[in-house]
């Protein structure tokens, strides 16, 4: 998702502000290949834990651009 806003100072000068967000909802998709399936005898607390995700965390980017 991205938004832009341009502020005009004169006919030839302007300042543009931009903001972009990747994975805006910060949704997580777990990687089924990283599911631990150890036996309950060795370590019962680590059964069914995921150690990796398929998605990246939310990233936000801001920019200013001066036009003349």
NORHU-V40056 format. One record per pair of residues at least 4 apart in sequence whose ideal C-beta (glycine too) atoms are under 7 Angstrom apart, sorted by sequence separation. I is the first residue (numbers start at 1). J is the second residue. D is the distance in whole Angstrom. If there is no record, write none. Layout:
<<I	J	D> <I	J	D>>
This chain:
<<9	13	4> <23	27	7> <38	42	6> <40	44	5> <9	14	7> <38	43	5> <8	14	5> <7	14	7> <40	47	6> <6	14	5> <7	15	5> <38	46	6> <38	47	6> <6	16	5> <36	46	5> <36	47	7> <4	16	6> <5	17	5> <35	48	7> <36	49	5> <4	18	5> <35	50	6> <36	51	7> <2	18	7> <3	19	5> <34	50	5> <2	19	7> <34	51	4> <2	20	4> <34	52	4> <31	50	7> <1	21	5> <30	50	4> <31	52	4> <31	53	6> <1	24	5> <30	53	6> <31	54	5> <29	53	6> <28	53	6> <29	54	4> <29	55	5> <28	55	6> <27	55	6> <26	57	7> <23	55	6> <26	58	4> <23	56	6> <23	57	7> <24	58	7> <23	58	5> <23	59	7> <21	58	7> <22	59	4> <21	60	5> <20	61	5> <19	62	5> <18	63	4> <17	64	6> <15	64	7> <16	65	4> <15	66	6> <16	67	7> <14	67	5> <13	68	5> <12	68	6>>
